[in-house]
């Protein structure tokens, strides 16, 4: 198949500088050593008050597991469309999301309302049946609609292992986040018991002939607390720097990219930065991405942190649970919530 020629918009979107991300060794802090946590917290604070993205090494996630998960994501996306559509995304935000199914209408960082070219499978925390919110049928607590094992043998086991590994890493870093915000080291522990993890296995087909303002994933900031992302085999991720310019991030292949989301930005009264980023579709090859978002439980309350406010800096956001914020974000991002119809450019109302 011959691909279409690259457009002027596509060339401009891809012709950007490359910058190395800060690179932090988190290994000593993950042992629980208090001195190591304190030392890392100082570096950590500088990241989130600055560029808002970093790379981490010695993170404990085996490279073999990341490669297995990437291969499993390819296996899933290679399935016939009708097979993937047999597990359509549910009201609980779990399942398959086809391409051109979402647009971040509430983003402050782009004006386009064109639907994104990415397709993805969303896997998220499953709760036990005796959880009262599951029993009550509360949104986002429903079960994950897995494909039958015979349709994709071994896929579910690898996905669950990968999610559990990333979740454990995120929870191990909570004392670092807390100390970076001058809070007690265990401040966030009970808010993540249990954590809510949201895992997007994304596929970006090549598309050199980008329309004006078309993206694989439009400029946005993430939803929750922290995001972990291994570098993809194909370029795509771009980051908005503090000076308002976009750049391609660079870091070692064995590192993990870490950034934070809007819920923590609000919780910290914008002291810490949820950094805008976007994904440009690749020119020639398929791109696969494993973004894993480790968040507090849905009932955790985000009230302005005491170290992030004073008489001269009052709280900028209302106190709300993570469920309330997540519901707002998802309602205004994906067409299956009825705010944006596939194929039109209507802006959602907030």
N, C-alpha and C positions, 0 to 999 in steps of 0.2 A: 504494500500500500504506500502510495506517495503522499507525504504530508504536505499540507498547504504551506505557502511561504510565510515567513515571519512578518508581522505587521509592524508599523512604526511604533504603535503603543507597546507592543511586546518587546521590541528592541530597547525602548526607553526604560521599561519596567525591569529588564534584565541587566542593563548596562549601568551597574551600580558598584560602588567600592566594596571591597572586602575588608573586614576588621576582625581581629581575634577577640573572642570573648574572654573576660577574666576567667582564670582557671584556678579552682580551689580544691585542695586535698582534704576531703572530709573524713578520711579513714580514722585518724586518731579520735575525733569527736564521736564517731559511731560506737566506740568501745564504752562510752559512758563516762570517760575520764573528765572530771570537772574542769581541770586546767585547760584541757584541749578544747572543751566546749566554750570556755570563756575566750580563748584565743581566736577560735573560729568565729564567734559571735561578732567580734570587731570587724573582721573582713566581711561577714555576712551583712552587717548593717550598711557598710559602704556600698555594697552591690545594690541593695533595694532602695537606698536613697539616691542612687545614681542611675546607671543604665537599665537596671531591672532585669537583666538576664545574666546567667553565668554558666560555666561548665564545671562539672565536678568529676574528680577522679578518685579511685580507691573507694568507690561507692558500694561495692559488694554485690552488684548485679552481674552475674556471669555473662560474658560475651556469648557463650554457647546458647544461653537461654534467649538472649535478644535475637540471635540469628535464627533460632528455631521459631520464635514468634513472628519474625519477618516472613519466613517461609510459609507459616500457617496463614498469615494475612494474604499472601499471594494466592495460596490455595483457595481461600474463601472467595476472593474477588475474581478468580478464574472460573468460578461456577457460573452456569447459565443464569441470566437475569431472573427467570421465573423461579429458580431455586432460591435465590437470595430474597426475592420478594415474598417467599413463603413465610418469612419471619419479619414482616414489616415493623418499623419502629412503632412502639406502643405509646399510650398516654403516659407511661412511666419512663419514657425516654430511653428505651432499650430496644435493640433490634437494628434492622438494616435501613439505612437512609440513602436513597438513590441520589445520583448527581442532579444538580439544579433543584434541590429541595429546600435550600435555606439561603437566607441573606440576613446579615446582621444589621437590621434596620435601626438599631439604637446606637450604632457606632458613631463616635465623634470624629473618626479619623478618615472617613471617606464619604463621598456623597452618592456614590453609585448604589442603585437598588437592583443591579443585575444579579441573578441567582448564581451561586458558586458552582464550579465544575466538579468539585470533589464528590465522591461517594464514600460511604463509610459504614462499618458495623460498630454499633455502640454496645459495649458490655459494661454493666455496672453492678454494684454490690447487690447481692441477693440477701434478703432477710429471712429469718426462720418464720415458719407459718404461725407460730404462737406470738409473734411480735404484735402488739395491739394495733399498730398502724397498718400492718398487713391485714389483720382480721377486719379492720374497719374499711379496707379498700382505699386508703389514702393514696393520692397520686404520688408516684415515684417509688412506692414501696412494693409494687407488683413484681412478678417473677420475670427473669430473663427468658425470652423465647428462643432457646437454642435449636439449631438444626438437629434432626435425628442423628445419632452417632454413625449410622451406616452411610449417611450422606457425606460426611467429612470425618472419617475416623481419626481420633486423637486430637482433634482441634480444640474441643472444649477443655481438655485437661491442660494443654499448653497455655491457653488463654487464662485459665484460672491460676495456674502457677505463676505466670508473668504478673498478673494483677496483684497477687498476694505478695510477691517479692518487692514490687514497687511500693505497695502500701506499707510494708514493713520498713522500707527505707525512709519513706516520708515520716512515719511516726518516730523513727529513730532521730530524725532531725528536729523534732519539735522543741527540745530544750535549747537548740541553737537559735531557732526563731524567737523563742521567749526571751532569752538573754540579749539578743540583738535589739529587742524592744524594751530592755531593762525591766523585764518581768521575772517572777520566780521561774526557775527552770521547768517546773511541772505545771505551769499555768495552763497550757493547752491540752494536757493529757486527757482529762475527763471529757473535753469537747470532741475528742476523736475516739471515743469508746461507745459504739464502734465508729470507725471512719466510714465515709461514703466515697468510694472510688469509682471514677467514671473514665472509661477506657475507649478511645476512638481509634479503630484500625482503619486508616484512611488510604484511599487509592486515588491518585491524580493521573489521569491519562495525559499523554503529551498533547499540547495544543499551542503550536507556534503562532497561529493566526488569531491572537487575542483581539476581541473587540475592545473598543475604548472602555476603560474602567472595569474590564472583566478580569476576574481572578479565580484561582483554584479555591482560595479561601480569602475573603475580603478582609481588610484591616479591622482588627478587633483587639480587645483584651480578654483574657480568659475569665471564667466564671468565678472560681472558688478560691482556694487557699494556695496550693502549689501544684506545679505541672512538671512532669519528668518526660523527657523526649530524647531517645537516642538519635544521633545524626543519621539521616537517611542516605541511601546510596546515591540519590539524585538531588541536586540543589532544588530549593523551593522556598525555604523559610527566609524571610526578610524581617528585619527589626527596625523600628523607628527610634532613632537616637534622641537624646535630650535636646539637640539643636534642630530637630524637625526634619532630619535627613534619613532616608532609608539606607540600609546596608545589608550585605550578605555576612552572616556570622561564620567564623572559622574556629575550629577546635579539634583536638585529637579524636580519632575514630572510637577510642575506648572510653571517651568521656560521655557523660549524660548532660544534656541541656536542662537547666532549671529556670523556671520563671514563676511569677506569682499572679494571682487573679484578683478580680474586683472585690470579692468579699473581704479579703485581707486588706486591700487598699482602703476600703470603707472602715473596717474594724480599726485600722491604724490611723484613721482620720487623714488619709492621704500622705502620711509620713513616709510610708513605703509605696513604691511605684508599681502598679500593674502596667506593664509596658505594651504598647500596641505592636502587633506583628501581623504578617500576612503570608500567604503562600502563592507563589507564581507557578503555574503549571510548567512542567518540563518541556523542553524543545522536542526531544526525540524518543526518550525512554519512559516507561511506566515508573511512577514514584509511589513508594509505600511509606507510611508514617505511623508511628506508634506513640500517640500522645496519651499519657496516663495522668489523670487529675486526682490528687489525694486531698480530700476535703474533710471538714468536721462533719459530724452527724447532722441530719436534717433539723433536729430539734435544738442544736447548739445556738445560743443567742449571741449575736454580734452587737455588743454594746461598746461604744467608743472606749478604747483602752485607756486606763488611767495615766499611762506614761505618754499619751499622745494628745493630751488636751490640757488647757489651763484657762485662766480668765481671759487671756489675749487670743486664745485659739480654741473657741468653742467647738463642740461636735458638729460636723458638717452633714451627718447622715442620721436617719432615724434608727433606733434600735430595732432589729428584726432577726428572725431566725434564718438559718441557712436555707430552710425549705422555702420561706417567703421570697428570698432573693433569687434562688434557683428557679422558682416558678416564673418570676418576672422575666428573667433572662431567657429561658427557653420559650416562653410565650412570644417573645419579640425577636426570635432568631429563626425558628423553623416553621415551614408552611403547614405542617400537620397540626399545629395549634389553631389554624383558621384565621390568623391575622394577615398572612400574605398568601395569595393563591399562586401556585406554580404557573409561570408564564406571564404574569403581569408585574408592574412596577409599583404597586400601591405600597405606600409606607404604612407600617403598623403604627397604631396609636398606643401610647404608654399611659 
